[in-house]
Amino acid sequence: MPKNFRGYVQSRGRARAIPSKYVLMCTTENIDKELETVQVYRTIELVLQKLCHEREPPSDDERKQHFADDDIIKPYEPFGIDGPKVTMNSALSLVNRYCGKLPQDKFTLLIPHVKFDKREDKNMVKIVARIKLPINAPLKIAIYGDERESKDLAKKSAAIALCRKLHSMGELDDHHLLPKQRTSADMLKELVDLQPEDIEEGSAQPGTRKRKQVYKRKLCSAFTNKKNEGHYNIYSICFTQKDTPIDGVILDSTKSKLHVGFVCKGELQHCPFPLFYSKWGEVSVSIEKIKVITPSLDTLMMIYHFHKLIFQTLVSENSLENSVL
């Protein structure tokens, strides 16, 4: 038995040949319930047929207006009018299609994140949308659209700008402006520069217990600078809770007046990543660069001692104060 009306219509459409019969099978225990469901499906079908038969055909002006909607935002046509193009009505579906072809695990949601900003210009409120791709996408920055009158147009403008950026990066092909088909090996080469390894004949294969490989432990270059004067970057740690907890406490750093941040000398990539807590569920964490400062050596020593107090005394696993956590 179909689970819903859509499944009923799709399965019934398979019996188009003449002669053909459409047969529904169910268990004896549920026959009354299933017959009632089929009767509801037939009623819905009659209502839809009546609406379609009595529907007036669109006028010439309505048809022109429908196709003129694509001209509100200029389409992306890298090869001219006769070549492939991305319109305002096809950009969002193309972005979702691209995200669906990214590598995925059970902890990653392949959906683009859209945020809106309001800007006032001559007593008029304009909306700007920015789209951020999932963490496993090669593009790590958010793409902004133009100022528009509504959220829908702002989102479509940002989607066209994102498609333009993806095409310039080589993520979309030149023939149809569709996502390129890439294997896992191709994506691994772009992310990690693996040097060829010489395996001696008769030795154990990599990845087995008989073969042990020792790797040097290193830190991010942005955190390895010594304490010296110069330019430093201030970053803010932003977190947003995606799941609703049982106790009703929702974490959202965008609505808080206090923020957690850190200072480092090197540049960091703005790559959001998910965290999972048994109490709060999934929490999305990202960093945002605030500004560049030039502190004195005394200020750096104060920051250093403050960090030492926090991470080695208060939140250290071996500290007495943290034994009750």
C-alpha positions as CSV (number, residue, x, y, z in Angstrom):
1,M,0.0,0.0,0.0
2,P,1.3,3.5,-0.8
3,K,2.2,5.5,2.3
4,N,0.7,8.8,1.0
5,F,-1.2,10.3,-1.8
6,R,1.9,11.2,-3.8
7,G,3.0,7.5,-3.7
8,Y,-0.5,6.5,-4.7
9,V,-0.4,8.7,-7.8
10,Q,3.2,7.7,-8.8
11,S,2.5,3.9,-8.4
12,R,-0.8,4.2,-10.3
13,G,1.0,6.0,-13.1
14,R,2.9,2.8,-13.8
15,A,-0.3,1.2,-15.1
16,R,-0.5,3.3,-18.3
17,A,-0.4,0.5,-20.8
18,I,-3.7,-0.8,-22.4
19,P,-4.9,-3.2,-21.1
20,S,-3.5,-2.9,-17.6
21,K,-4.8,-3.2,-14.0
22,Y,-3.8,-1.4,-10.9
23,V,-3.8,-3.7,-7.9
24,L,-3.3,-2.8,-4.2
25,M,-2.4,-5.5,-1.7
26,C,-2.7,-5.4,2.0
27,T,-3.1,-7.7,5.0
28,T,-6.5,-9.0,6.1
29,E,-6.2,-7.3,9.5
30,N,-5.9,-3.8,8.0
31,I,-8.3,-4.2,5.1
32,D,-10.9,-1.8,6.5
33,K,-8.4,0.9,7.3
34,E,-6.7,0.6,3.9
35,L,-10.1,0.7,2.0
36,E,-10.9,3.9,3.9
37,T,-7.5,5.4,2.9
38,V,-8.0,4.5,-0.8
39,Q,-11.4,6.2,-0.7
40,V,-9.8,9.4,0.7
41,Y,-7.2,9.2,-2.2
42,R,-10.0,8.9,-4.8
43,T,-11.8,11.9,-3.3
44,I,-8.6,14.0,-3.4
45,E,-8.1,12.9,-7.0
46,L,-11.6,14.1,-8.0
47,V,-11.1,17.5,-6.3
48,L,-7.8,18.0,-8.2
49,Q,-9.3,17.0,-11.5
50,K,-12.1,19.6,-11.0
51,L,-9.6,22.3,-10.2
52,C,-7.5,21.5,-13.3
53,H,-10.5,21.4,-15.7
54,E,-12.0,24.7,-14.4
55,R,-8.6,26.5,-14.4
56,E,-8.4,29.4,-16.8
57,P,-5.3,29.4,-19.0
58,P,-2.8,32.2,-18.3
59,S,-3.0,35.3,-20.4
60,D,-0.2,36.6,-22.6
61,D,0.8,39.2,-20.0
62,E,0.9,36.6,-17.2
63,R,3.1,34.4,-19.3
64,K,5.4,37.3,-20.2
65,Q,5.6,38.3,-16.5
66,H,6.4,34.7,-15.5
67,F,9.4,34.6,-17.8
68,A,10.4,38.2,-17.0
69,D,11.0,37.3,-13.4
70,D,14.5,36.1,-14.3
71,D,15.4,39.6,-15.5
72,I,14.9,41.2,-12.0
73,I,18.4,39.9,-11.1
74,K,20.8,39.7,-14.0
75,P,21.6,36.0,-14.8
76,Y,25.1,34.6,-14.8
77,E,26.0,34.1,-18.5
78,P,29.8,33.4,-18.7
79,F,29.6,32.3,-22.4
80,G,27.0,34.8,-23.7
81,I,23.3,34.6,-24.4
82,D,23.5,31.4,-26.4
83,G,25.6,29.5,-23.7
84,P,24.5,28.0,-20.4
85,K,23.3,30.4,-17.7
86,V,22.2,30.5,-14.1
87,T,19.1,32.5,-13.4
88,M,17.7,33.8,-10.1
89,N,15.1,30.9,-10.1
90,S,17.7,28.2,-10.8
91,A,20.6,29.4,-8.6
92,L,19.3,28.0,-5.3
93,S,18.5,24.6,-6.7
94,L,22.0,24.5,-8.2
95,V,23.6,25.4,-4.9
96,N,21.6,22.6,-3.2
97,R,22.6,20.2,-5.9
98,Y,26.3,21.1,-5.5
99,C,26.0,20.6,-1.7
100,G,24.4,17.2,-2.2
101,K,27.5,16.0,-4.1
102,L,30.0,16.9,-1.4
103,P,31.5,14.1,0.7
104,Q,29.4,13.4,3.8
105,D,29.4,11.5,7.0
106,K,26.7,11.0,9.6
107,F,27.7,14.1,11.6
108,T,27.6,16.5,8.6
109,L,24.5,18.2,7.1
110,L,25.0,19.1,3.5
111,I,22.9,22.2,3.5
112,P,24.0,25.8,2.9
113,H,23.5,28.3,5.7
114,V,21.8,31.6,4.8
115,K,21.8,34.7,7.0
116,F,20.3,38.1,6.4
117,D,21.5,41.6,7.4
118,K,19.3,44.7,7.3
119,R,20.7,48.0,6.1
120,E,18.9,51.4,6.0
121,D,19.4,53.6,3.0
122,K,17.4,56.9,2.7
123,N,14.6,55.7,5.0
124,M,14.4,52.4,3.1
125,V,15.3,49.1,4.6
126,K,17.4,46.9,2.3
127,I,18.2,43.3,3.0
128,V,21.5,41.6,2.2
129,A,21.9,37.8,2.3
130,R,25.0,35.8,2.8
131,I,25.4,32.1,2.0
132,K,27.9,29.8,3.7
133,L,28.6,26.3,2.3
134,P,29.0,23.3,4.6
135,I,32.4,22.7,6.3
136,N,33.5,20.1,3.8
137,A,33.2,22.4,0.8
138,P,36.4,23.9,-0.7
139,L,34.9,27.4,-0.4
140,K,35.4,28.5,3.2
141,I,34.1,32.0,3.1
142,A,30.6,33.4,3.0
143,I,29.3,34.9,-0.2
144,Y,27.2,38.1,-0.1
145,G,24.5,39.2,-2.5
146,D,23.3,42.6,-3.5
147,E,20.9,44.8,-1.5
148,R,17.3,43.8,-2.2
149,E,13.8,44.7,-1.0
150,S,12.9,41.2,0.2
151,K,14.6,38.2,1.8
152,D,13.6,36.0,-1.2
153,L,15.3,38.3,-3.7
154,A,18.3,38.8,-1.4
155,K,18.8,35.1,-1.1
156,K,18.6,34.5,-4.9
157,S,21.1,37.3,-5.5
158,A,23.5,35.7,-3.1
159,A,22.9,32.3,-4.7
160,I,23.9,33.7,-8.2
161,A,27.0,35.3,-6.7
162,L,27.9,31.9,-5.1
163,C,27.4,30.1,-8.4
164,R,29.7,32.6,-10.1
165,K,32.4,32.0,-7.4
166,L,32.1,28.2,-7.7
167,H,32.5,28.4,-11.5
168,S,35.6,30.5,-11.2
169,M,37.0,28.0,-8.8
170,G,36.4,25.1,-11.3
171,E,33.6,23.5,-9.2
172,L,31.1,23.9,-12.0
173,D,31.8,22.6,-15.5
174,D,31.8,24.9,-18.6
175,H,29.3,22.8,-20.7
176,H,26.1,23.1,-18.5
177,L,27.3,25.0,-15.4
178,L,26.6,21.8,-13.3
179,P,28.7,20.4,-10.4
180,K,31.7,18.4,-11.7
181,Q,31.8,14.7,-11.0
182,R,34.9,14.0,-8.8
183,T,36.0,10.8,-7.0
184,S,37.1,10.7,-3.4
185,A,40.7,10.3,-4.5
186,D,40.5,13.6,-6.4
187,M,39.1,15.5,-3.4
188,L,41.8,14.0,-1.2
189,K,44.5,15.2,-3.4
190,E,43.1,18.8,-3.2
191,L,43.0,18.7,0.6
192,V,46.1,16.8,1.6
193,D,49.5,16.9,-0.2
194,L,50.5,13.3,0.1
195,Q,54.1,12.4,-0.7
196,P,54.6,9.0,-2.5
197,E,55.7,6.3,-0.1
198,D,58.1,3.6,-0.9
199,I,57.0,0.2,0.5
200,E,59.6,-2.5,0.8
201,E,58.8,-5.8,-0.6
202,G,57.4,-8.2,2.0
203,S,56.5,-5.5,4.5
204,A,53.1,-5.2,6.1
205,Q,50.5,-3.1,4.3
206,P,49.6,0.4,5.6
207,G,46.6,0.4,7.9
208,T,47.2,-3.0,9.4
209,R,48.3,-3.6,13.0
210,K,51.6,-5.1,11.9
211,R,52.7,-1.9,10.4
212,K,53.4,1.0,12.7
213,Q,53.9,4.5,11.5
214,V,55.1,7.3,13.7
215,Y,54.0,10.8,13.0
216,K,55.3,14.0,14.5
217,R,52.9,16.0,16.6
218,K,52.7,19.6,15.5
219,L,50.6,22.6,16.4
220,C,48.9,25.1,14.0
221,S,51.5,27.7,12.9
222,A,49.2,30.5,14.1
223,F,49.7,29.2,17.7
224,T,53.4,28.6,17.6
225,N,54.7,32.2,17.6
226,K,56.7,33.4,20.6
227,K,55.7,36.2,22.8
228,N,57.0,39.3,20.9
229,E,55.6,42.6,19.9
230,G,53.9,43.2,16.6
231,H,50.5,42.8,15.1
232,Y,48.0,40.3,16.7
233,N,44.5,39.2,15.6
234,I,41.5,39.2,17.9
235,Y,39.0,36.4,17.1
236,S,35.5,35.9,18.6
237,I,34.2,32.4,19.1
238,C,30.6,32.2,18.0
239,F,28.3,29.2,18.7
240,T,24.8,28.4,17.8
241,Q,22.7,25.6,19.1
242,K,20.8,23.6,16.4
243,D,18.9,21.1,18.6
244,T,16.4,22.1,21.3
245,P,17.6,20.8,24.7
246,I,15.3,19.1,27.2
247,D,15.8,21.7,29.8
248,G,14.9,24.5,27.3
249,V,18.2,26.4,27.6
250,I,19.3,27.5,24.1
251,L,22.8,28.6,23.4
252,D,23.2,31.5,20.9
253,S,26.2,33.8,21.0
254,T,24.6,36.2,18.6
255,K,22.1,37.2,21.2
256,S,24.6,37.6,24.1
257,K,26.4,40.7,25.2
258,L,29.4,38.7,26.3
259,H,31.6,36.7,23.9
260,V,34.5,34.3,24.2
261,G,37.6,35.0,22.1
262,F,41.3,34.6,21.8
263,V,44.3,36.5,20.5
264,C,46.9,35.0,18.2
265,K,49.6,36.3,15.8
266,G,48.8,34.2,12.7
267,E,45.8,34.2,10.4
268,L,43.1,31.6,10.9
269,Q,40.7,30.1,8.4
270,H,37.0,30.8,9.2
271,C,35.8,27.2,9.1
272,P,32.7,26.4,11.2
273,F,32.6,22.9,12.7
274,P,30.0,21.0,14.7
275,L,30.3,19.9,18.3
276,F,28.1,17.3,20.1
277,Y,27.2,17.4,23.8
278,S,24.9,15.0,25.5
279,K,23.2,17.9,27.3
280,W,22.9,20.5,24.5
281,G,22.9,18.3,21.4
282,E,24.6,19.7,18.3
283,V,26.3,23.1,18.6
284,S,27.8,24.9,15.5
285,V,31.0,26.7,16.4
286,S,32.8,29.3,14.2
287,I,35.3,32.0,14.6
288,E,35.0,35.6,13.5
289,K,37.9,38.1,13.1
290,I,37.2,41.2,15.1
291,K,40.3,43.5,14.5
292,V,44.1,43.7,14.5
293,I,45.9,45.1,17.5
294,T,49.5,46.0,18.4
295,P,49.8,45.3,22.1
296,S,52.9,46.1,24.2
297,L,55.1,43.4,25.8
298,D,53.5,44.1,29.2
299,T,50.0,43.6,27.7
300,L,51.1,40.3,26.1
301,M,52.5,39.1,29.4
302,M,49.2,39.9,31.1
303,I,47.3,37.9,28.4
304,Y,49.8,35.0,28.8
305,H,49.3,34.8,32.6
306,F,45.5,35.1,32.2
307,H,45.5,32.1,29.7
308,K,47.8,30.2,32.0
309,L,45.4,30.8,34.9
310,I,42.4,29.7,32.9
311,F,43.7,26.6,31.1
312,Q,46.3,25.2,33.5
313,T,44.6,26.1,36.8
314,L,40.9,26.3,36.4
315,V,40.0,23.9,33.5
316,S,43.0,21.5,33.7
317,E,42.0,17.9,34.2
318,N,44.5,17.5,37.0
319,S,43.5,20.7,38.9
320,L,41.8,20.4,42.3
321,E,39.2,23.0,41.3
322,N,38.1,21.0,38.3
323,S,37.9,17.7,40.1
324,V,34.1,18.2,40.7
325,L,33.3,18.9,37.1
